[in-house]
Amino acid sequence: MFRVILHRRAINEIRSLQNKDRERVLEAIKNMESNPFSGDVKPIRTLRGVFRRRVGDYRIAFVINFEANELVVLKVSKREKFYEEP
């Protein structure tokens, strides 16, 4: 079981989503507590150690600290804006 930590930026992005999309994203994050690699998860090639999970039109960027059993959600956004620089 992993402890999920939401970055301040991810929290703001989740709050800005419409209710239906917010529920889907939060459900995906909750499922990642038990298995972070479930669903459509791929590494982001340009960022070492960072993964992304696809949830409909949205992407969730996260890193995993296996030693501390922590999963840190860094970013949540639509695919069009996801790969842009912060």
MARLUMDO-297471 format. One record per atom (N, C-alpha, C, CB): residue number from 1; residue in one letter; atom name; x, y, z negated. Coordinates in Angstrom, 2 decimals, m for minus. Glycine has a CB too. Layout:
NUM, a, CA, X, Y, Z
...
This chain:
1, m, N, 0.84, m1.18, 0.00
1, m, CA, 0.00, 0.00, 0.00
1, m, C, 0.89, 1.24, 0.00
1, m, CB, m0.96, 0.00, m1.22
2, f, N, 0.65, 2.14, 0.92
2, f, CA, 1.42, 3.36, 1.03
2, f, C, 0.65, 4.53, 0.43
2, f, CB, 1.76, 3.64, 2.50
3, r, N, 1.38, 5.43, m0.19
3, r, CA, 0.79, 6.67, m0.69
3, r, C, 0.83, 7.68, 0.44
3, r, CB, 1.56, 7.20, m1.97
4, v, N, m0.31, 8.23, 0.80
4, v, CA, m0.40, 9.19, 1.90
4, v, C, m0.24, 10.60, 1.36
4, v, CB, m1.74, 9.05, 2.65
5, i, N, 0.67, 11.34, 1.99
5, i, CA, 0.90, 12.73, 1.64
5, i, C, 0.58, 13.56, 2.87
5, i, CB, 2.38, 12.97, 1.14
6, l, N, m0.27, 14.54, 2.70
6, l, CA, m0.64, 15.43, 3.81
6, l, C, 0.17, 16.72, 3.71
6, l, CB, m2.17, 15.73, 3.80
7, h, N, 0.89, 17.02, 4.77
7, h, CA, 1.62, 18.28, 4.84
7, h, C, 0.62, 19.43, 4.87
7, h, CB, 2.56, 18.32, 6.09
8, r, N, 1.02, 20.56, 4.38
8, r, CA, 0.15, 21.73, 4.33
8, r, C, m0.41, 22.07, 5.72
8, r, CB, 0.91, 22.94, 3.77
9, r, N, 0.42, 21.94, 6.73
9, r, CA, m0.03, 22.22, 8.10
9, r, C, m1.10, 21.23, 8.54
9, r, CB, 1.16, 22.17, 9.07
10, a, N, m0.92, 19.96, 8.21
10, a, CA, m1.89, 18.94, 8.57
10, a, C, m3.22, 19.19, 7.87
10, a, CB, m1.36, 17.53, 8.22
11, i, N, m3.17, 19.61, 6.63
11, i, CA, m4.41, 19.92, 5.89
11, i, C, m5.18, 21.03, 6.59
11, i, CB, m4.10, 20.32, 4.42
12, n, N, m4.48, 22.09, 6.98
12, n, CA, m5.14, 23.20, 7.67
12, n, C, m5.73, 22.77, 9.00
12, n, CB, m4.16, 24.35, 7.89
13, e, N, m5.00, 21.91, 9.73
13, e, CA, m5.50, 21.44, 11.02
13, e, C, m6.73, 20.55, 10.84
13, e, CB, m4.40, 20.68, 11.77
14, i, N, m6.72, 19.70, 9.81
14, i, CA, m7.87, 18.83, 9.55
14, i, C, m9.09, 19.66, 9.16
14, i, CB, m7.54, 17.80, 8.43
15, r, N, m8.88, 20.68, 8.35
15, r, CA, m10.00, 21.54, 7.94
15, r, C, m10.64, 22.26, 9.12
15, r, CB, m9.52, 22.56, 6.92
16, s, N, m9.85, 22.54, 10.15
16, s, CA, m10.39, 23.28, 11.29
16, s, C, m11.16, 22.40, 12.27
16, s, CB, m9.25, 23.97, 12.02
17, l, N, m11.13, 21.09, 12.09
17, l, CA, m11.84, 20.17, 13.00
17, l, C, m13.34, 20.20, 12.74
17, l, CB, m11.31, 18.75, 12.84
18, q, N, m14.11, 19.85, 13.76
18, q, CA, m15.55, 19.69, 13.58
18, q, C, m15.80, 18.46, 12.71
18, q, CB, m16.28, 19.57, 14.96
19, n, N, m16.95, 18.40, 12.07
19, n, CA, m17.25, 17.35, 11.10
19, n, C, m17.03, 15.94, 11.65
19, n, CB, m18.66, 17.48, 10.62
20, k, N, m17.54, 15.66, 12.83
20, k, CA, m17.43, 14.32, 13.40
20, k, C, m15.97, 13.93, 13.63
20, k, CB, m18.22, 14.24, 14.71
21, d, N, m15.20, 14.85, 14.19
21, d, CA, m13.79, 14.59, 14.45
21, d, C, m13.01, 14.49, 13.14
21, d, CB, m13.19, 15.69, 15.33
22, r, N, m13.34, 15.34, 12.18
22, r, CA, m12.67, 15.30, 10.88
22, r, C, m12.87, 13.95, 10.20
22, r, CB, m13.18, 16.44, 9.98
23, e, N, m14.09, 13.44, 10.26
23, e, CA, m14.38, 12.13, 9.64
23, e, C, m13.57, 11.02, 10.30
23, e, CB, m15.87, 11.81, 9.74
24, r, N, m13.48, 11.05, 11.64
24, r, CA, m12.71, 10.02, 12.35
24, r, C, m11.23, 10.07, 12.00
24, r, CB, m12.89, 10.18, 13.87
25, v, N, m10.68, 11.28, 11.94
25, v, CA, m9.26, 11.44, 11.61
25, v, C, m8.99, 11.00, 10.18
25, v, CB, m8.82, 12.90, 11.82
26, l, N, m9.84, 11.42, 9.25
26, l, CA, m9.65, 11.04, 7.85
26, l, C, m9.80, 9.53, 7.64
26, l, CB, m10.64, 11.79, 6.96
27, e, N, m10.71, 8.91, 8.37
27, e, CA, m10.86, 7.46, 8.29
27, e, C, m9.61, 6.76, 8.80
27, e, CB, m12.10, 7.00, 9.10
28, a, N, m9.03, 7.27, 9.88
28, a, CA, m7.80, 6.68, 10.42
28, a, C, m6.66, 6.83, 9.42
28, a, CB, m7.42, 7.35, 11.75
29, i, N, m6.56, 8.00, 8.78
29, i, CA, m5.51, 8.21, 7.78
29, i, C, m5.71, 7.28, 6.59
29, i, CB, m5.49, 9.68, 7.30
30, k, N, m6.96, 7.09, 6.18
30, k, CA, m7.23, 6.18, 5.07
30, k, C, m6.83, 4.74, 5.42
30, k, CB, m8.72, 6.23, 4.68
31, n, N, m7.09, 4.32, 6.67
31, n, CA, m6.70, 2.98, 7.10
31, n, C, m5.18, 2.82, 7.14
31, n, CB, m7.29, 2.68, 8.46
32, m, N, m4.47, 3.92, 7.35
32, m, CA, m3.02, 3.86, 7.41
32, m, C, m2.39, 3.61, 6.04
32, m, CB, m2.48, 5.15, 7.99
33, e, N, m3.15, 3.77, 4.97
33, e, CA, m2.64, 3.48, 3.63
33, e, C, m2.22, 2.02, 3.52
33, e, CB, m3.69, 3.81, 2.56
34, s, N, m3.03, 1.13, 4.06
34, s, CA, m2.73, m0.30, 3.94
34, s, C, m1.83, m0.79, 5.06
34, s, CB, m4.03, m1.10, 3.94
35, n, N, m1.98, m0.26, 6.28
35, n, CA, m1.15, m0.67, 7.40
35, n, C, m0.91, 0.53, 8.31
35, n, CB, m1.80, m1.84, 8.18
36, p, N, 0.22, 1.21, 8.16
36, p, CA, 0.45, 2.42, 8.95
36, p, C, 0.59, 2.16, 10.45
36, p, CB, 1.67, 3.11, 8.46
37, f, N, 0.84, 0.92, 10.85
37, f, CA, 1.02, 0.62, 12.26
37, f, C, m0.22, 0.02, 12.90
37, f, CB, 2.18, m0.32, 12.44
38, s, N, m1.37, 0.10, 12.23
38, s, CA, m2.60, m0.38, 12.84
38, s, C, m3.12, 0.69, 13.79
38, s, CB, m3.67, m0.72, 11.75
39, g, N, m3.83, 0.27, 14.80
39, g, CA, m4.35, 1.22, 15.79
39, g, C, m3.32, 1.50, 16.86
39, g, CB, m4.76, 2.52, 15.11
40, d, N, m3.52, 2.57, 17.58
40, d, CA, m2.64, 2.95, 18.69
40, d, C, m1.50, 3.81, 18.14
40, d, CB, m3.43, 3.72, 19.79
41, v, N, m0.43, 3.16, 17.69
41, v, CA, 0.71, 3.84, 17.09
41, v, C, 1.94, 3.64, 17.97
41, v, CB, 0.97, 3.33, 15.65
42, k, N, 2.62, 4.72, 18.25
42, k, CA, 3.85, 4.66, 19.04
42, k, C, 4.85, 5.65, 18.46
42, k, CB, 3.57, 4.98, 20.55
43, p, N, 6.14, 5.37, 18.61
43, p, CA, 7.14, 6.35, 18.18
43, p, C, 7.17, 7.54, 19.13
43, p, CB, 8.53, 5.71, 18.08
44, i, N, 7.49, 8.69, 18.60
44, i, CA, 7.69, 9.87, 19.44
44, i, C, 9.17, 9.85, 19.84
44, i, CB, 7.28, 11.23, 18.69
45, r, N, 9.42, 9.71, 21.11
45, r, CA, 10.79, 9.49, 21.58
45, r, C, 11.73, 10.64, 21.27
45, r, CB, 10.78, 9.25, 23.06
46, t, N, 11.24, 11.84, 21.31
46, t, CA, 12.11, 12.99, 21.10
46, t, C, 12.40, 13.28, 19.64
46, t, CB, 11.51, 14.20, 21.74
47, l, N, 11.67, 12.66, 18.74
47, l, CA, 11.86, 12.88, 17.30
47, l, C, 12.11, 11.54, 16.62
47, l, CB, 10.62, 13.59, 16.67
48, r, N, 13.31, 11.31, 16.21
48, r, CA, 13.68, 10.03, 15.62
48, r, C, 12.97, 9.82, 14.28
48, r, CB, 15.20, 9.96, 15.42
49, g, N, 12.33, 8.66, 14.13
49, g, CA, 11.66, 8.32, 12.89
49, g, C, 10.25, 8.85, 12.76
49, g, CB, 12.46, 8.80, 11.77
50, v, N, 9.76, 9.57, 13.76
50, v, CA, 8.41, 10.13, 13.72
50, v, C, 7.52, 9.31, 14.65
50, v, CB, 8.42, 11.64, 14.14
51, f, N, 6.35, 8.97, 14.15
51, f, CA, 5.38, 8.20, 14.91
51, f, C, 4.14, 9.03, 15.17
51, f, CB, 5.02, 6.90, 14.17
52, r, N, 3.34, 8.57, 16.12
52, r, CA, 2.06, 9.21, 16.35
52, r, C, 0.99, 8.14, 16.47
52, r, CB, 2.10, 10.11, 17.61
53, r, N, m0.19, 8.47, 15.97
53, r, CA, m1.34, 7.59, 16.11
53, r, C, m2.41, 8.34, 16.87
53, r, CB, m1.86, 7.12, 14.71
54, r, N, m3.03, 7.65, 17.82
54, r, CA, m4.08, 8.26, 18.64
54, r, C, m5.43, 7.95, 18.00
54, r, CB, m4.02, 7.73, 20.10
55, v, N, m6.24, 8.99, 17.84
55, v, CA, m7.60, 8.87, 17.33
55, v, C, m8.48, 9.68, 18.28
55, v, CB, m7.73, 9.37, 15.83
56, g, N, m9.01, 9.02, 19.29
56, g, CA, m9.80, 9.73, 20.30
56, g, C, m8.93, 10.72, 21.04
56, g, CB, m11.00, 10.44, 19.66
57, d, N, m9.35, 11.99, 21.05
57, d, CA, m8.57, 13.04, 21.71
57, d, C, m7.49, 13.62, 20.81
57, d, CB, m9.49, 14.16, 22.16
58, y, N, m7.40, 13.16, 19.59
58, y, CA, m6.47, 13.72, 18.62
58, y, C, m5.28, 12.82, 18.40
58, y, CB, m7.18, 13.98, 17.32
59, r, N, m4.17, 13.43, 17.96
59, r, CA, m2.96, 12.70, 17.64
59, r, C, m2.57, 13.06, 16.21
59, r, CB, m1.81, 13.03, 18.64
60, i, N, m2.07, 12.05, 15.49
60, i, CA, m1.59, 12.24, 14.12
60, i, C, m0.10, 11.93, 14.11
60, i, CB, m2.38, 11.34, 13.10
61, a, N, 0.72, 12.90, 13.77
61, a, CA, 2.16, 12.69, 13.66
61, a, C, 2.48, 12.37, 12.20
61, a, CB, 2.98, 13.94, 14.16
62, f, N, 3.31, 11.33, 12.00
62, f, CA, 3.65, 10.95, 10.63
62, f, C, 5.02, 10.30, 10.56
62, f, CB, 2.60, 10.00, 10.08
63, v, N, 5.59, 10.30, 9.37
63, v, CA, 6.83, 9.59, 9.07
63, v, C, 6.56, 8.66, 7.90
63, v, CB, 8.01, 10.59, 8.75
64, i, N, 7.37, 7.62, 7.81
64, i, CA, 7.19, 6.63, 6.75
64, i, C, 8.49, 6.52, 5.95
64, i, CB, 6.79, 5.25, 7.34
65, n, N, 8.36, 6.58, 4.65
65, n, CA, 9.48, 6.33, 3.74
65, n, C, 9.21, 4.98, 3.09
65, n, CB, 9.64, 7.49, 2.67
66, f, N, 9.85, 3.94, 3.60
66, f, CA, 9.60, 2.59, 3.10
66, f, C, 10.11, 2.39, 1.68
66, f, CB, 10.23, 1.58, 4.01
67, e, N, 11.18, 3.08, 1.30
67, e, CA, 11.74, 2.93, m0.04
67, e, C, 10.78, 3.43, m1.11
67, e, CB, 13.05, 3.68, m0.14
68, a, N, 10.08, 4.53, m0.81
68, a, CA, 9.15, 5.11, m1.77
68, a, C, 7.70, 4.73, m1.48
68, a, CB, 9.28, 6.63, m1.77
69, n, N, 7.47, 3.92, m0.43
69, n, CA, 6.11, 3.55, 0.00
69, n, C, 5.24, 4.78, 0.22
69, n, CB, 5.45, 2.63, m1.05
70, e, N, 5.79, 5.73, 0.96
70, e, CA, 5.07, 6.97, 1.25
70, e, C, 4.90, 7.14, 2.76
70, e, CB, 5.81, 8.18, 0.66
71, l, N, 3.78, 7.68, 3.14
71, l, CA, 3.49, 8.03, 4.52
71, l, C, 3.14, 9.51, 4.52
71, l, CB, 2.31, 7.15, 5.11
72, v, N, 3.90, 10.30, 5.26
72, v, CA, 3.69, 11.74, 5.28
72, v, C, 3.09, 12.13, 6.62
72, v, CB, 5.03, 12.50, 5.02
73, v, N, 1.88, 12.68, 6.59
73, v, CA, 1.22, 13.16, 7.79
73, v, C, 1.70, 14.59, 8.04
73, v, CB, m0.36, 13.10, 7.65
74, l, N, 2.35, 14.78, 9.19
74, l, CA, 2.96, 16.07, 9.50
74, l, C, 2.06, 16.99, 10.30
74, l, CB, 4.23, 15.85, 10.24
75, k, N, 1.30, 16.41, 11.23
75, k, CA, 0.56, 17.24, 12.17
75, k, C, m0.64, 16.47, 12.69
75, k, CB, 1.45, 17.69, 13.34
76, v, N, m1.74, 17.18, 12.93
76, v, CA, m2.94, 16.63, 13.54
76, v, C, m3.41, 17.65, 14.57
76, v, CB, m4.07, 16.31, 12.47
77, s, N, m3.48, 17.24, 15.83
77, s, CA, m3.99, 18.16, 16.84
77, s, C, m4.41, 17.40, 18.08
77, s, CB, m2.95, 19.21, 17.18
78, k, N, m5.06, 18.13, 18.99
78, k, CA, m5.46, 17.53, 20.26
78, k, C, m4.23, 17.23, 21.09
78, k, CB, m6.43, 18.47, 21.04
79, r, N, m4.37, 16.30, 22.00
79, r, CA, m3.26, 15.85, 22.81
79, r, C, m2.62, 17.00, 23.60
79, r, CB, m3.72, 14.76, 23.77
80, e, N, m3.45, 17.93, 24.09
80, e, CA, m2.94, 19.02, 24.90
80, e, C, m1.92, 19.88, 24.15
80, e, CB, m4.09, 19.89, 25.38
81, k, N, m2.14, 20.05, 22.86
81, k, CA, m1.27, 20.91, 22.06
81, k, C, m0.30, 20.12, 21.19
81, k, CB, m2.10, 21.80, 21.19
82, f, N, m0.47, 18.82, 21.11
82, f, CA, 0.29, 18.01, 20.17
82, f, C, 1.79, 18.05, 20.43
82, f, CB, m0.19, 16.58, 20.22
83, y, N, 2.19, 17.97, 21.69
83, y, CA, 3.61, 17.86, 22.01
83, y, C, 4.29, 19.20, 22.19
83, y, CB, 3.80, 17.06, 23.25
84, e, N, 3.57, 20.29, 21.97
84, e, CA, 4.18, 21.62, 22.00
84, e, C, 4.97, 21.84, 20.72
84, e, CB, 3.11, 22.72, 22.17
85, e, N, 5.91, 22.71, 20.76
85, e, CA, 6.67, 23.05, 19.56
85, e, C, 5.74, 23.72, 18.55
85, e, CB, 7.87, 23.99, 19.92
86, p, N, 6.08, 23.65, 17.26
86, p, CA, 5.23, 24.25, 16.24
86, p, C, 5.05, 25.69, 16.47
86, p, CB, 5.77, 24.04, 14.87
